[in-house]
Amino acid sequence: MSGRTGEVYRVDWLPGTDVLHGTCHCGAEHTAEDPVAMWDWMLAHPLGHDLPGNGS
């Protein structure tokens, strides 16, 4: 199948809130209330994907 990259993006809704919790295929995590902002962050990989302990 063409177009498949094997990258997995996960977005979970935090019940009782308007907050989305996203996990990029690289393991970076992000929260946002706006679904468009969440997908912009994920698809901008690796921009803004500061992982704990990587010196940034």
N, CA, C and O atoms as CSV, one atom per row, in Angstrom:
chain,resi,resn,atom,element,x,y,z
A,1,MET,N,N,0.841,-1.184,0.000
A,1,MET,CA,C,0.000,0.000,0.000
A,1,MET,C,C,0.883,1.243,0.000
A,1,MET,O,O,1.757,1.381,0.856
A,2,SER,N,N,0.674,2.103,-0.904
A,2,SER,CA,C,1.466,3.324,-0.939
A,2,SER,C,C,0.901,4.351,0.041
A,2,SER,O,O,-0.290,4.334,0.352
A,3,GLY,N,N,1.759,5.236,0.520
A,3,GLY,CA,C,1.329,6.292,1.421
A,3,GLY,C,C,1.415,5.934,2.893
A,3,GLY,O,O,1.234,6.808,3.741
A,4,ARG,N,N,1.681,4.692,3.221
A,4,ARG,CA,C,1.782,4.296,4.625
A,4,ARG,C,C,3.219,4.486,5.087
A,4,ARG,O,O,4.160,4.062,4.416
A,5,THR,N,N,3.377,5.126,6.234
A,5,THR,CA,C,4.719,5.391,6.756
A,5,THR,C,C,5.048,4.555,7.976
A,5,THR,O,O,6.217,4.457,8.350
A,6,GLY,N,N,4.055,3.949,8.606
A,6,GLY,CA,C,4.282,3.197,9.828
A,6,GLY,C,C,4.316,4.086,11.057
A,6,GLY,O,O,4.517,3.592,12.167
A,7,GLU,N,N,4.124,5.375,10.883
A,7,GLU,CA,C,4.114,6.309,12.009
A,7,GLU,C,C,2.754,6.253,12.691
A,7,GLU,O,O,1.717,6.233,12.029
A,8,VAL,N,N,2.768,6.229,14.017
A,8,VAL,CA,C,1.526,6.168,14.781
A,8,VAL,C,C,1.391,7.439,15.608
A,8,VAL,O,O,2.279,7.786,16.387
A,9,TYR,N,N,0.284,8.118,15.429
A,9,TYR,CA,C,-0.050,9.300,16.206
A,9,TYR,C,C,-1.241,8.942,17.076
A,9,TYR,O,O,-2.171,8.279,16.616
A,10,ARG,N,N,-1.220,9.375,18.323
A,10,ARG,CA,C,-2.332,9.051,19.218
A,10,ARG,C,C,-2.832,10.334,19.869
A,10,ARG,O,O,-2.047,11.132,20.381
A,11,VAL,N,N,-4.146,10.519,19.843
A,11,VAL,CA,C,-4.773,11.647,20.520
A,11,VAL,C,C,-5.849,11.096,21.440
A,11,VAL,O,O,-6.758,10.392,20.999
A,12,ASP,N,N,-5.738,11.420,22.715
A,12,ASP,CA,C,-6.728,11.008,23.704
A,12,ASP,C,C,-7.410,12.245,24.261
A,12,ASP,O,O,-6.778,13.284,24.453
A,13,TRP,N,N,-8.688,12.126,24.515
A,13,TRP,CA,C,-9.452,13.184,25.176
A,13,TRP,C,C,-9.397,12.914,26.664
A,13,TRP,O,O,-9.614,11.783,27.099
A,14,LEU,N,N,-9.109,13.936,27.447
A,14,LEU,CA,C,-9.077,13.799,28.898
A,14,LEU,C,C,-10.491,14.055,29.421
A,14,LEU,O,O,-10.940,15.201,29.451
A,15,PRO,N,N,-11.199,12.991,29.835
A,15,PRO,CA,C,-12.601,13.116,30.254
A,15,PRO,C,C,-12.808,14.196,31.319
A,15,PRO,O,O,-12.000,14.363,32.232
A,16,GLY,N,N,-13.904,14.914,31.172
A,16,GLY,CA,C,-14.239,15.978,32.106
A,16,GLY,C,C,-13.558,17.302,31.790
A,16,GLY,O,O,-13.703,18.275,32.530
A,17,THR,N,N,-12.812,17.334,30.686
A,17,THR,CA,C,-12.104,18.556,30.289
A,17,THR,C,C,-12.309,18.775,28.793
A,17,THR,O,O,-12.932,17.963,28.109
A,18,ASP,N,N,-11.776,19.883,28.308
A,18,ASP,CA,C,-11.717,20.143,26.871
A,18,ASP,C,C,-10.314,19.897,26.353
A,18,ASP,O,O,-9.955,20.375,25.277
A,19,VAL,N,N,-9.517,19.157,27.107
A,19,VAL,CA,C,-8.100,18.976,26.802
A,19,VAL,C,C,-7.875,17.676,26.030
A,19,VAL,O,O,-8.429,16.627,26.358
A,20,LEU,N,N,-7.043,17.786,24.994
A,20,LEU,CA,C,-6.587,16.634,24.230
A,20,LEU,C,C,-5.133,16.365,24.594
A,20,LEU,O,O,-4.345,17.296,24.761
A,21,HIS,N,N,-4.786,15.099,24.717
A,21,HIS,CA,C,-3.407,14.711,25.007
A,21,HIS,C,C,-2.906,13.922,23.810
A,21,HIS,O,O,-3.451,12.870,23.476
A,22,GLY,N,N,-1.860,14.437,23.164
A,22,GLY,CA,C,-1.340,13.783,21.978
A,22,GLY,C,C,0.027,13.181,22.215
A,22,GLY,O,O,0.843,13.718,22.964
A,23,THR,N,N,0.262,12.053,21.560
A,23,THR,CA,C,1.567,11.413,21.590
A,23,THR,C,C,2.013,11.199,20.152
A,23,THR,O,O,1.337,10.525,19.376
A,24,CYS,N,N,3.140,11.769,19.810
A,24,CYS,CA,C,3.709,11.654,18.470
A,24,CYS,C,C,4.385,10.288,18.321
A,24,CYS,O,O,4.671,9.621,19.315
A,25,HIS,N,N,4.634,9.885,17.095
A,25,HIS,CA,C,5.322,8.616,16.838
A,25,HIS,C,C,6.724,8.600,17.436
A,25,HIS,O,O,7.289,7.527,17.645
A,26,CYS,N,N,7.300,9.781,17.717
A,26,CYS,CA,C,8.638,9.852,18.290
A,26,CYS,C,C,8.617,9.746,19.817
A,26,CYS,O,O,9.669,9.659,20.449
A,27,GLY,N,N,7.425,9.754,20.404
A,27,GLY,CA,C,7.295,9.642,21.853
A,27,GLY,C,C,7.055,10.965,22.560
A,27,GLY,O,O,6.744,10.975,23.751
A,28,ALA,N,N,7.193,12.086,21.852
A,28,ALA,CA,C,6.931,13.391,22.449
A,28,ALA,C,C,5.443,13.514,22.753
A,28,ALA,O,O,4.606,12.965,22.037
A,29,GLU,N,N,5.121,14.243,23.823
A,29,GLU,CA,C,3.733,14.423,24.229
A,29,GLU,C,C,3.385,15.906,24.265
A,29,GLU,O,O,4.249,16.762,24.454
A,30,HIS,N,N,2.101,16.187,24.080
A,30,HIS,CA,C,1.632,17.571,23.999
A,30,HIS,C,C,0.166,17.593,24.408
A,30,HIS,O,O,-0.559,16.627,24.174
A,31,THR,N,N,-0.273,18.691,25.018
A,31,THR,CA,C,-1.693,18.866,25.315
A,31,THR,C,C,-2.176,20.151,24.660
A,31,THR,O,O,-1.427,21.119,24.526
A,32,ALA,N,N,-3.430,20.141,24.258
A,32,ALA,CA,C,-4.046,21.305,23.631
A,32,ALA,C,C,-5.559,21.168,23.727
A,32,ALA,O,O,-6.085,20.059,23.816
A,33,GLU,N,N,-6.248,22.288,23.709
A,33,GLU,CA,C,-7.706,22.272,23.678
A,33,GLU,C,C,-8.229,22.292,22.251
A,33,GLU,O,O,-9.358,21.874,21.998
A,34,ASP,N,N,-7.431,22.767,21.329
A,34,ASP,CA,C,-7.843,22.910,19.939
A,34,ASP,C,C,-7.334,21.720,19.114
A,34,ASP,O,O,-6.123,21.520,19.017
A,35,PRO,N,N,-8.236,20.930,18.520
A,35,PRO,CA,C,-7.787,19.779,17.735
A,35,PRO,C,C,-6.887,20.162,16.555
A,35,PRO,O,O,-5.971,19.417,16.207
A,36,VAL,N,N,-7.143,21.307,15.948
A,36,VAL,CA,C,-6.308,21.742,14.826
A,36,VAL,C,C,-4.887,22.036,15.312
A,36,VAL,O,O,-3.914,21.671,14.653
A,37,ALA,N,N,-4.775,22.695,16.465
A,37,ALA,CA,C,-3.450,22.973,17.034
A,37,ALA,C,C,-2.720,21.676,17.360
A,37,ALA,O,O,-1.505,21.580,17.182
A,38,MET,N,N,-3.463,20.678,17.838
A,38,MET,CA,C,-2.856,19.386,18.156
A,38,MET,C,C,-2.275,18.743,16.906
A,38,MET,O,O,-1.126,18.303,16.913
A,39,TRP,N,N,-3.059,18.684,15.832
A,39,TRP,CA,C,-2.570,18.056,14.607
A,39,TRP,C,C,-1.464,18.876,13.961
A,39,TRP,O,O,-0.543,18.305,13.378
A,40,ASP,N,N,-1.531,20.202,14.049
A,40,ASP,CA,C,-0.432,21.035,13.540
A,40,ASP,C,C,0.865,20.684,14.253
A,40,ASP,O,O,1.915,20.571,13.620
A,41,TRP,N,N,0.793,20.510,15.583
A,41,TRP,CA,C,1.976,20.152,16.369
A,41,TRP,C,C,2.512,18.791,15.931
A,41,TRP,O,O,3.712,18.632,15.706
A,42,MET,N,N,1.618,17.816,15.813
A,42,MET,CA,C,2.057,16.468,15.447
A,42,MET,C,C,2.676,16.424,14.063
A,42,MET,O,O,3.735,15.827,13.869
A,43,LEU,N,N,2.022,17.050,13.107
A,43,LEU,CA,C,2.491,16.978,11.735
A,43,LEU,C,C,3.706,17.861,11.477
A,43,LEU,O,O,4.323,17.758,10.417
A,44,ALA,N,N,4.060,18.722,12.419
A,44,ALA,CA,C,5.254,19.562,12.291
A,44,ALA,C,C,6.505,18.838,12.777
A,44,ALA,O,O,7.583,19.432,12.821
A,45,HIS,N,N,6.378,17.568,13.142
A,45,HIS,CA,C,7.501,16.769,13.656
A,45,HIS,C,C,8.763,17.039,12.853
A,45,HIS,O,O,8.711,17.003,11.624
A,46,PRO,N,N,9.886,17.306,13.491
A,46,PRO,CA,C,10.176,17.291,14.913
A,46,PRO,C,C,10.130,18.669,15.574
A,46,PRO,O,O,10.558,18.810,16.719
A,47,LEU,N,N,9.624,19.677,14.884
A,47,LEU,CA,C,9.581,21.026,15.449
A,47,LEU,C,C,8.694,21.052,16.690
A,47,LEU,O,O,7.540,20.623,16.649
A,48,GLY,N,N,9.247,21.563,17.802
A,48,GLY,CA,C,8.490,21.674,19.034
A,48,GLY,C,C,8.417,20.397,19.834
A,48,GLY,O,O,7.748,20.351,20.866
A,49,HIS,N,N,9.090,19.361,19.379
A,49,HIS,CA,C,9.059,18.074,20.046
A,49,HIS,C,C,10.249,17.924,20.984
A,49,HIS,O,O,11.133,17.101,20.748
A,50,ASP,N,N,10.270,18.711,22.033
A,50,ASP,CA,C,11.347,18.639,23.013
A,50,ASP,C,C,11.046,17.515,23.994
A,50,ASP,O,O,10.088,17.591,24.764
A,51,LEU,N,N,11.860,16.484,23.963
A,51,LEU,CA,C,11.688,15.357,24.864
A,51,LEU,C,C,12.474,15.593,26.142
A,51,LEU,O,O,13.570,16.151,26.088
A,52,PRO,N,N,11.944,15.183,27.295
A,52,PRO,CA,C,12.672,15.340,28.546
A,52,PRO,C,C,14.032,14.651,28.491
A,52,PRO,O,O,14.156,13.521,28.020
A,53,GLY,N,N,15.056,15.366,28.987
A,53,GLY,CA,C,16.394,14.780,29.044
A,53,GLY,C,C,17.206,14.884,27.781
A,53,GLY,O,O,18.296,14.315,27.712
A,54,ASN,N,N,16.711,15.604,26.754
A,54,ASN,CA,C,17.501,15.694,25.533
A,54,ASN,C,C,18.313,16.986,25.470
A,54,ASN,O,O,18.874,17.322,24.427
A,55,GLY,N,N,18.373,17.719,26.604
A,55,GLY,CA,C,19.196,18.911,26.660
A,55,GLY,C,C,18.574,20.143,26.086
A,55,GLY,O,O,19.267,21.147,25.916
A,56,SER,N,N,17.283,20.120,25.773
A,56,SER,CA,C,16.646,21.322,25.234
A,56,SER,C,C,15.620,21.865,26.185
A,56,SER,O,O,14.983,22.878,25.893
